[in-house]
Amino acid sequence: MIARHKFGLDPTLRVSIFGAPSGGPSFDKKKYEHLTLAIRQTALERARNRCQKCGVKFSPSVQPQFEHINRSLKDNRPINLRALCPECFKPVEEKEKKSKGMFGNIRNMFG
């Protein structure tokens, strides 16, 4: 299926109901709202440039990851974001992976 661009047909964008075409980027509707640099900076300033779980200072070798506190990936208000180091973000990422998929909603309902 070829997606329509706002001003006409975009031949470079292909969307499939079965996921991304092979070799193409993955499009996740839930992650459509991206974090702007200003939002990231506001969240990092509030965290004093440290992981909000373990306190490690962010650096070029320890890049911040952002957790959505209310689990809504479209709610990018700085107050809803928690800056975490990659180690502290791993459990969050694993939880997100488990909640995806065909049975993710059922799994979330029953624990």
N, CA, C and O atoms as a GROMACS GRO file, in nm:
protein
  444
    1MET      N    1   0.085  -0.116   0.000
    1MET     CA    2   0.000   0.000   0.000
    1MET      C    3   0.090   0.123   0.000
    1MET      O    4   0.189   0.126   0.074
    2ILE      N    5   0.059   0.222  -0.079
    2ILE     CA    6   0.137   0.346  -0.085
    2ILE      C    7   0.058   0.455  -0.013
    2ILE      O    8  -0.061   0.475  -0.040
    3ALA      N    9   0.125   0.525   0.079
    3ALA     CA   10   0.059   0.630   0.156
    3ALA      C   11   0.049   0.758   0.074
    3ALA      O   12   0.137   0.788  -0.006
    4ARG      N   13  -0.057   0.830   0.095
    4ARG     CA   14  -0.076   0.958   0.026
    4ARG      C   15  -0.014   1.069   0.108
    4ARG      O   16  -0.032   1.077   0.229
    5HIS      N   17   0.060   1.155   0.041
    5HIS     CA   18   0.119   1.273   0.102
    5HIS      C   19   0.012   1.380   0.105
    5HIS      O   20  -0.081   1.376   0.025
    6LYS      N   21   0.022   1.476   0.195
    6LYS     CA   22  -0.076   1.583   0.208
    6LYS      C   23  -0.101   1.654   0.076
    6LYS      O   24  -0.214   1.693   0.046
    7PHE      N   25   0.004   1.670  -0.005
    7PHE     CA   26  -0.010   1.744  -0.129
    7PHE      C   27  -0.001   1.654  -0.252
    7PHE      O   28   0.026   1.702  -0.362
    8GLY      N   29  -0.023   1.527  -0.235
    8GLY     CA   30  -0.017   1.435  -0.349
    8GLY      C   31   0.040   1.302  -0.307
    8GLY      O   32   0.049   1.272  -0.188
    9LEU      N   33   0.077   1.223  -0.403
    9LEU     CA   34   0.129   1.090  -0.378
    9LEU      C   35   0.278   1.093  -0.348
    9LEU      O   36   0.356   1.152  -0.422
   10ASP      N   37   0.317   1.030  -0.239
   10ASP     CA   38   0.458   1.022  -0.202
   10ASP      C   39   0.509   0.883  -0.238
   10ASP      O   40   0.482   0.788  -0.164
   11PRO      N   41   0.582   0.869  -0.348
   11PRO     CA   42   0.624   0.736  -0.393
   11PRO      C   43   0.731   0.673  -0.305
   11PRO      O   44   0.758   0.553  -0.319
   12THR      N   45   0.793   0.748  -0.216
   12THR     CA   46   0.899   0.691  -0.133
   12THR      C   47   0.847   0.631  -0.004
   12THR      O   48   0.919   0.555   0.061
   13LEU      N   49   0.725   0.662   0.036
   13LEU     CA   50   0.670   0.614   0.162
   13LEU      C   51   0.578   0.496   0.136
   13LEU      O   52   0.476   0.509   0.068
   14ARG      N   53   0.613   0.382   0.192
   14ARG     CA   54   0.530   0.263   0.178
   14ARG      C   55   0.489   0.219   0.318
   14ARG      O   56   0.573   0.208   0.408
   15VAL      N   57   0.361   0.195   0.336
   15VAL     CA   58   0.308   0.154   0.464
   15VAL      C   59   0.236   0.021   0.445
   15VAL      O   60   0.159   0.005   0.351
   16SER      N   61   0.261  -0.071   0.534
   16SER     CA   62   0.198  -0.202   0.526
   16SER      C   63   0.124  -0.229   0.655
   16SER      O   64   0.169  -0.188   0.762
   17ILE      N   65   0.011  -0.297   0.647
   17ILE     CA   66  -0.061  -0.332   0.769
   17ILE      C   67   0.012  -0.442   0.845
   17ILE      O   68  -0.020  -0.468   0.961
   18PHE      N   69   0.110  -0.505   0.781
   18PHE     CA   70   0.186  -0.612   0.844
   18PHE      C   71   0.321  -0.565   0.896
   18PHE      O   72   0.405  -0.648   0.927
   19GLY      N   73   0.344  -0.436   0.905
   19GLY     CA   74   0.471  -0.382   0.954
   19GLY      C   75   0.547  -0.315   0.842
   19GLY      O   76   0.494  -0.294   0.733
   20ALA      N   77   0.671  -0.282   0.871
   20ALA     CA   78   0.754  -0.210   0.774
   20ALA      C   79   0.793  -0.301   0.660
   20ALA      O   80   0.815  -0.421   0.681
   21PRO      N   81   0.804  -0.247   0.538
   21PRO     CA   82   0.853  -0.328   0.428
   21PRO      C   83   0.996  -0.370   0.455
   21PRO      O   84   1.071  -0.298   0.523
   22SER      N   85   1.035  -0.484   0.403
   22SER     CA   86   1.170  -0.532   0.432
   22SER      C   87   1.273  -0.430   0.387
   22SER      O   88   1.268  -0.377   0.276
   23GLY      N   89   1.367  -0.403   0.475
   23GLY     CA   90   1.472  -0.307   0.446
   23GLY      C   91   1.433  -0.163   0.472
   23GLY      O   92   1.518  -0.074   0.466
   24GLY      N   93   1.306  -0.137   0.501
   24GLY     CA   94   1.260  -0.001   0.524
   24GLY      C   95   1.253   0.030   0.672
   24GLY      O   96   1.269  -0.059   0.755
   25PRO      N   97   1.231   0.157   0.705
   25PRO     CA   98   1.222   0.195   0.845
   25PRO      C   99   1.093   0.143   0.907
   25PRO      O  100   0.994   0.121   0.837
   26SER      N  101   1.095   0.124   1.036
   26SER     CA  102   0.977   0.079   1.107
   26SER      C  103   0.896   0.202   1.148
   26SER      O  104   0.951   0.296   1.205
   27PHE      N  105   0.767   0.202   1.120
   27PHE     CA  106   0.681   0.313   1.156
   27PHE      C  107   0.590   0.269   1.268
   27PHE      O  108   0.508   0.179   1.249
   28ASP      N  109   0.602   0.330   1.384
   28ASP     CA  110   0.519   0.297   1.498
   28ASP      C  111   0.431   0.419   1.525
   28ASP      O  112   0.480   0.524   1.566
   29LYS      N  113   0.301   0.403   1.500
   29LYS     CA  114   0.209   0.516   1.515
   29LYS      C  115   0.217   0.576   1.655
   29LYS      O  116   0.208   0.698   1.671
   30LYS      N  117   0.234   0.490   1.756
   30LYS     CA  118   0.238   0.540   1.893
   30LYS      C  119   0.356   0.632   1.917
   30LYS      O  120   0.349   0.720   2.003
   31LYS      N  121   0.463   0.614   1.843
   31LYS     CA  122   0.583   0.695   1.864
   31LYS      C  123   0.589   0.812   1.768
   31LYS      O  124   0.697   0.868   1.747
   32TYR      N  125   0.479   0.850   1.709
   32TYR     CA  126   0.478   0.956   1.609
   32TYR      C  127   0.524   1.088   1.669
   32TYR      O  128   0.600   1.161   1.606
   33GLU      N  129   0.478   1.118   1.789
   33GLU     CA  130   0.518   1.243   1.853
   33GLU      C  131   0.662   1.228   1.901
   33GLU      O  132   0.688   1.153   1.995
   34HIS      N  133   0.754   1.298   1.839
   34HIS     CA  134   0.895   1.285   1.877
   34HIS      C  135   0.933   1.391   1.980
   34HIS      O  136   0.868   1.496   1.991
   35LEU      N  137   1.038   1.363   2.052
   35LEU     CA  138   1.088   1.458   2.152
   35LEU      C  139   1.175   1.562   2.084
   35LEU      O  140   1.274   1.528   2.020
   36THR      N  141   1.137   1.686   2.097
   36THR     CA  142   1.218   1.793   2.039
   36THR      C  143   1.337   1.820   2.130
   36THR      O  144   1.339   1.781   2.246
   37LEU      N  145   1.436   1.888   2.076
   37LEU     CA  146   1.555   1.922   2.153
   37LEU      C  147   1.517   2.007   2.275
   37LEU      O  148   1.572   1.988   2.383
   38ALA      N  149   1.424   2.100   2.257
   38ALA     CA  150   1.383   2.186   2.368
   38ALA      C  151   1.319   2.105   2.481
   38ALA      O  152   1.344   2.131   2.598
   39ILE      N  153   1.236   2.007   2.444
   39ILE     CA  154   1.172   1.923   2.546
   39ILE      C  155   1.277   1.841   2.620
   39ILE      O  156   1.273   1.830   2.742
   40ARG      N  157   1.370   1.784   2.544
   40ARG     CA  158   1.478   1.705   2.606
   40ARG      C  159   1.560   1.790   2.702
   40ARG      O  160   1.592   1.748   2.813
   41GLN      N  161   1.595   1.911   2.657
   41GLN     CA  162   1.678   1.999   2.741
   41GLN      C  163   1.605   2.038   2.869
   41GLN      O  164   1.665   2.043   2.976
   42THR      N  165   1.475   2.066   2.859
   42THR     CA  166   1.397   2.102   2.977
   42THR      C  167   1.396   1.986   3.076
   42THR      O  168   1.415   2.006   3.196
   43ALA      N  169   1.374   1.864   3.026
   43ALA     CA  170   1.372   1.746   3.113
   43ALA      C  171   1.510   1.723   3.176
   43ALA      O  172   1.519   1.686   3.293
   44LEU      N  173   1.616   1.743   3.098
   44LEU     CA  174   1.752   1.724   3.151
   44LEU      C  175   1.788   1.830   3.255
   44LEU      O  176   1.855   1.799   3.353
   45GLU      N  177   1.744   1.954   3.233
   45GLU     CA  178   1.770   2.059   3.332
   45GLU      C  179   1.701   2.027   3.463
   45GLU      O  180   1.758   2.044   3.571
   46ARG      N  181   1.576   1.979   3.454
   46ARG     CA  182   1.502   1.943   3.574
   46ARG      C  183   1.573   1.829   3.648
   46ARG      O  184   1.572   1.824   3.771
   47ALA      N  185   1.634   1.738   3.572
   47ALA     CA  186   1.706   1.624   3.631
   47ALA      C  187   1.848   1.660   3.672
   47ALA      O  188   1.921   1.575   3.725
   48ARG      N  189   1.888   1.783   3.648
   48ARG     CA  190   2.024   1.831   3.676
   48ARG      C  191   2.130   1.747   3.606
   48ARG      O  192   2.237   1.719   3.659
   49ASN      N  193   2.095   1.707   3.482
   49ASN     CA  194   2.185   1.631   3.394
   49ASN      C  195   2.231   1.499   3.456
   49ASN      O  196   2.343   1.453   3.432
   50ARG      N  197   2.142   1.438   3.536
   50ARG     CA  198   2.172   1.309   3.600
   50ARG      C  199   2.054   1.214   3.583
   50ARG      O  200   1.940   1.257   3.562
   51CYS      N  201   2.083   1.085   3.592
   51CYS     CA  202   1.978   0.983   3.588
   51CYS      C  203   1.887   1.004   3.709
   51CYS      O  204   1.935   1.019   3.821
   52GLN      N  205   1.757   1.005   3.686
   52GLN     CA  206   1.664   1.031   3.795
   52GLN      C  207   1.636   0.907   3.878
   52GLN      O  208   1.556   0.912   3.972
   53LYS      N  209   1.700   0.795   3.845
   53LYS     CA  210   1.684   0.676   3.927
   53LYS      C  211   1.811   0.646   4.008
   53LYS      O  212   1.804   0.629   4.130
   54CYS      N  213   1.927   0.641   3.940
   54CYS     CA  214   2.051   0.604   4.011
   54CYS      C  215   2.145   0.722   4.034
   54CYS      O  216   2.238   0.710   4.114
   55GLY      N  217   2.123   0.835   3.967
   55GLY     CA  218   2.202   0.954   3.990
   55GLY      C  219   2.329   0.967   3.908
   55GLY      O  220   2.404   1.064   3.926
   56VAL      N  221   2.356   0.872   3.817
   56VAL     CA  222   2.478   0.881   3.735
   56VAL      C  223   2.469   1.005   3.646
   56VAL      O  224   2.363   1.038   3.594
   57LYS      N  225   2.582   1.073   3.630
   57LYS     CA  226   2.586   1.195   3.548
   57LYS      C  227   2.592   1.158   3.400
   57LYS      O  228   2.668   1.069   3.360
   58PHE      N  229   2.513   1.227   3.319
   58PHE     CA  230   2.513   1.202   3.175
   58PHE      C  231   2.638   1.261   3.112
   58PHE      O  232   2.687   1.366   3.154
   59SER      N  233   2.689   1.193   3.011
   59SER     CA  234   2.810   1.235   2.940
   59SER      C  235   2.799   1.180   2.797
   59SER      O  236   2.702   1.112   2.764
   60PRO      N  237   2.898   1.210   2.712
   60PRO     CA  238   2.893   1.154   2.577
   60PRO      C  239   2.888   1.001   2.577
   60PRO      O  240   2.832   0.941   2.485
   61SER      N  241   2.946   0.937   2.678
   61SER     CA  242   2.943   0.790   2.683
   61SER      C  243   2.819   0.736   2.755
   61SER      O  244   2.787   0.618   2.742
   62VAL      N  245   2.750   0.820   2.831
   62VAL     CA  246   2.626   0.781   2.900
   62VAL      C  247   2.516   0.876   2.855
   62VAL      O  248   2.495   0.982   2.915
   63GLN      N  249   2.447   0.838   2.750
   63GLN     CA  250   2.343   0.922   2.692
   63GLN      C  251   2.210   0.901   2.764
   63GLN      O  252   2.178   0.788   2.800
   64PRO      N  253   2.132   1.007   2.785
   64PRO     CA  254   2.004   0.992   2.853
   64PRO      C  255   1.898   0.927   2.764
   64PRO      O  256   1.895   0.947   2.642
   65GLN      N  257   1.813   0.849   2.827
   65GLN     CA  258   1.693   0.793   2.764
   65GLN      C  259   1.576   0.854   2.841
   65GLN      O  260   1.592   0.893   2.956
   66PHE      N  261   1.460   0.862   2.778
   66PHE     CA  262   1.348   0.928   2.843
   66PHE      C  263   1.230   0.833   2.860
   66PHE      O  264   1.181   0.774   2.763
   67GLU      N  265   1.186   0.818   2.984
   67GLU     CA  266   1.070   0.735   3.016
   67GLU      C  267   0.947   0.825   3.024
   67GLU      O  268   0.953   0.934   3.081
   68HIS      N  269   0.837   0.780   2.966
   68HIS     CA  270   0.710   0.851   2.978
   68HIS      C  271   0.643   0.799   3.105
   68HIS      O  272   0.603   0.683   3.111
   69ILE      N  273   0.632   0.884   3.205
   69ILE     CA  274   0.582   0.843   3.336
   69ILE      C  275   0.442   0.786   3.328
   69ILE      O  276   0.412   0.684   3.391
   70ASN      N  277   0.354   0.850   3.250
   70ASN     CA  278   0.216   0.802   3.241
   70ASN      C  279   0.198   0.698   3.131
   70ASN      O  280   0.084   0.661   3.099
   71ARG      N  281   0.306   0.651   3.072
   71ARG     CA  282   0.311   0.547   2.968
   71ARG      C  283   0.253   0.590   2.834
   71ARG      O  284   0.248   0.509   2.740
   72SER      N  285   0.208   0.714   2.821
   72SER     CA  286   0.157   0.764   2.693
   72SER      C  287   0.274   0.820   2.613
   72SER      O  288   0.330   0.923   2.648
   73LEU      N  289   0.309   0.750   2.504
   73LEU     CA  290   0.423   0.792   2.423
   73LEU      C  291   0.395   0.920   2.344
   73LEU      O  292   0.486   0.977   2.284
   74LYS      N  293   0.270   0.963   2.343
   74LYS     CA  294   0.236   1.087   2.274
   74LYS      C  295   0.238   1.208   2.368
   74LYS      O  296   0.230   1.322   2.322
   75ASP      N  297   0.248   1.183   2.497
   75ASP     CA  298   0.248   1.292   2.596
   75ASP      C  299   0.392   1.330   2.626
   75ASP      O  300   0.455   1.275   2.716
   76ASN      N  301   0.443   1.426   2.550
   76ASN     CA  302   0.583   1.467   2.563
   76ASN      C  303   0.603   1.593   2.645
   76ASN      O  304   0.701   1.665   2.625
   77ARG      N  305   0.512   1.621   2.736
   77ARG     CA  306   0.534   1.733   2.826
   77ARG      C  307   0.654   1.700   2.914
   77ARG      O  308   0.666   1.587   2.960
   78PRO      N  309   0.742   1.796   2.938
   78PRO     CA  310   0.860   1.768   3.021
   78PRO      C  311   0.826   1.709   3.158
   78PRO      O  312   0.902   1.629   3.212
   79ILE      N  313   0.712   1.747   3.214
   79ILE     CA  314   0.672   1.695   3.345
   79ILE      C  315   0.642   1.545   3.339
   79ILE      O  316   0.646   1.477   3.441
   80ASN      N  317   0.611   1.493   3.219
   80ASN     CA  318   0.581   1.351   3.202
   80ASN      C  319   0.705   1.269   3.165
   80ASN      O  320   0.695   1.148   3.147
   81LEU      N  321   0.820   1.333   3.154
   81LEU     CA  322   0.941   1.262   3.112
   81LEU      C  323   1.038   1.246   3.228
   81LEU      O  324   1.057   1.338   3.308
   82ARG      N  325   1.098   1.130   3.236
   82ARG     CA  326   1.199   1.102   3.338
   82ARG      C  327   1.327   1.063   3.266
   82ARG      O  328   1.328   0.968   3.187
   83ALA      N  329   1.435   1.136   3.292
   83ALA     CA  330   1.565   1.109   3.229
   83ALA      C  331   1.632   0.993   3.301
   83ALA      O  332   1.652   0.997   3.422
   84LEU      N  333   1.666   0.890   3.224
   84LEU     CA  334   1.730   0.771   3.280
   84LEU      C  335   1.856   0.736   3.203
   84LEU      O  336   1.866   0.763   3.084
   85CYS      N  337   1.952   0.675   3.273
   85CYS     CA  338   2.071   0.624   3.205
   85CYS      C  339   2.031   0.496   3.131
   85CYS      O  340   1.926   0.439   3.160
   86PRO      N  341   2.113   0.450   3.038
   86PRO     CA  342   2.079   0.328   2.963
   86PRO      C  343   2.053   0.206   3.052
   86PRO      O  344   1.965   0.126   3.020
   87GLU      N  345   2.127   0.191   3.161
   87GLU     CA  346   2.107   0.076   3.251
   87GLU      C  347   1.970   0.082   3.319
   87GLU      O  348   1.901  -0.020   3.327
   88CYS      N  349   1.931   0.199   3.367
   88CYS     CA  350   1.802   0.213   3.434
   88CYS      C  351   1.686   0.209   3.335
   88CYS      O  352   1.573   0.178   3.372
   89PHE      N  353   1.714   0.241   3.208
   89PHE     CA  354   1.609   0.241   3.107
   89PHE      C  355   1.580   0.100   3.055
   89PHE      O  356   1.472   0.076   3.000
   90LYS      N  357   1.673   0.006   3.072
   90LYS     CA  358   1.654  -0.131   3.020
   90LYS      C  359   1.524  -0.195   3.066
   90LYS      O  360   1.451  -0.250   2.982
   91PRO      N  361   1.490  -0.192   3.196
   91PRO     CA  362   1.363  -0.253   3.238
   91PRO      C  363   1.241  -0.185   3.176
   91PRO      O  364   1.142  -0.251   3.146
   92VAL      N  365   1.249  -0.054   3.157
   92VAL     CA  366   1.139   0.020   3.094
   92VAL      C  367   1.122  -0.028   2.950
   92VAL      O  368   1.010  -0.051   2.904
   93GLU      N  369   1.235  -0.042   2.880
   93GLU     CA  370   1.233  -0.087   2.741
   93GLU      C  371   1.178  -0.230   2.731
   93GLU      O  372   1.102  -0.260   2.639
   94GLU      N  373   1.217  -0.316   2.824
   94GLU     CA  374   1.168  -0.454   2.823
   94GLU      C  375   1.017  -0.457   2.846
   94GLU      O  376   0.946  -0.535   2.783
   95LYS      N  377   0.969  -0.372   2.937
   95LYS     CA  378   0.826  -0.366   2.965
   95LYS      C  379   0.750  -0.319   2.841
   95LYS      O  380   0.642  -0.369   2.812
   96GLU      N  381   0.807  -0.222   2.768
   96GLU     CA  382   0.744  -0.173   2.644
   96GLU      C  383   0.737  -0.284   2.540
   96GLU      O  384   0.635  -0.298   2.473
   97LYS      N  385   0.844  -0.362   2.527
   97LYS     CA  386   0.846  -0.471   2.429
   97LYS      C  387   0.740  -0.575   2.462
   97LYS      O  388   0.674  -0.626   2.372
   98LYS      N  389   0.724  -0.607   2.591
   98LYS     CA  390   0.625  -0.707   2.631
   98LYS      C  391   0.483  -0.659   2.606
   98LYS      O  392   0.394  -0.739   2.577
   99SER      N  393   0.461  -0.528   2.617
   99SER     CA  394   0.326  -0.475   2.602
   99SER      C  395   0.285  -0.461   2.456
   99SER      O  396   0.168  -0.436   2.426
  100LYS      N  397   0.382  -0.477   2.363
  100LYS     CA  398   0.350  -0.469   2.221
  100LYS      C  399   0.305  -0.605   2.170
  100LYS      O  400   0.318  -0.706   2.240
  101GLY      N  401   0.253  -0.606   2.052
  101GLY     CA  402   0.216  -0.732   1.990
  101GLY      C  403   0.068  -0.757   2.000
  101GLY      O  404  -0.007  -0.678   2.058
  102MET      N  405   0.027  -0.869   1.942
  102MET     CA  406  -0.115  -0.900   1.931
  102MET      C  407  -0.182  -0.913   2.067
  102MET      O  408  -0.296  -0.869   2.084
  103PHE      N  409  -0.114  -0.973   2.163
  103PHE     CA  410  -0.175  -0.998   2.292
  103PHE      C  411  -0.130  -0.900   2.399
  103PHE      O  412  -0.156  -0.922   2.518
  104GLY      N  413  -0.065  -0.792   2.360
  104GLY     CA  414  -0.014  -0.695   2.456
  104GLY      C  415  -0.121  -0.635   2.544
  104GLY      O  416  -0.103  -0.625   2.665
  105ASN      N  417  -0.233  -0.593   2.485
  105ASN     CA  418  -0.340  -0.532   2.564
  105ASN      C  419  -0.401  -0.631   2.661
  105ASN      O  420  -0.432  -0.596   2.775
  106ILE      N  421  -0.419  -0.756   2.618
  106ILE     CA  422  -0.474  -0.859   2.707
  106ILE      C  423  -0.377  -0.884   2.822
  106ILE      O  424  -0.419  -0.895   2.937
  107ARG      N  425  -0.248  -0.894   2.790
  107ARG     CA  426  -0.145  -0.917   2.892
  107ARG      C  427  -0.145  -0.802   2.993
  107ARG      O  428  -0.130  -0.825   3.113
  108ASN      N  429  -0.163  -0.679   2.944
  108ASN     CA  430  -0.164  -0.563   3.034
  108ASN      C  431  -0.285  -0.565   3.126
  108ASN      O  432  -0.276  -0.523   3.242
  109MET      N  433  -0.398  -0.613   3.076
  109MET     CA  434  -0.521  -0.616   3.156
  109MET      C  435  -0.510  -0.717   3.270
  109MET      O  436  -0.562  -0.693   3.379
  110PHE      N  437  -0.444  -0.831   3.246
  110PHE     CA  438  -0.441  -0.938   3.344
  110PHE      C  439  -0.307  -0.954   3.415
  110PHE      O  440  -0.286  -1.050   3.489
  111GLY      N  441  -0.217  -0.858   3.391
  111GLY     CA  442  -0.090  -0.858   3.461
  111GLY      C  443   0.010  -0.943   3.393
  111GLY      O  444   0.124  -0.954   3.440
   0.00000   0.00000   0.00000
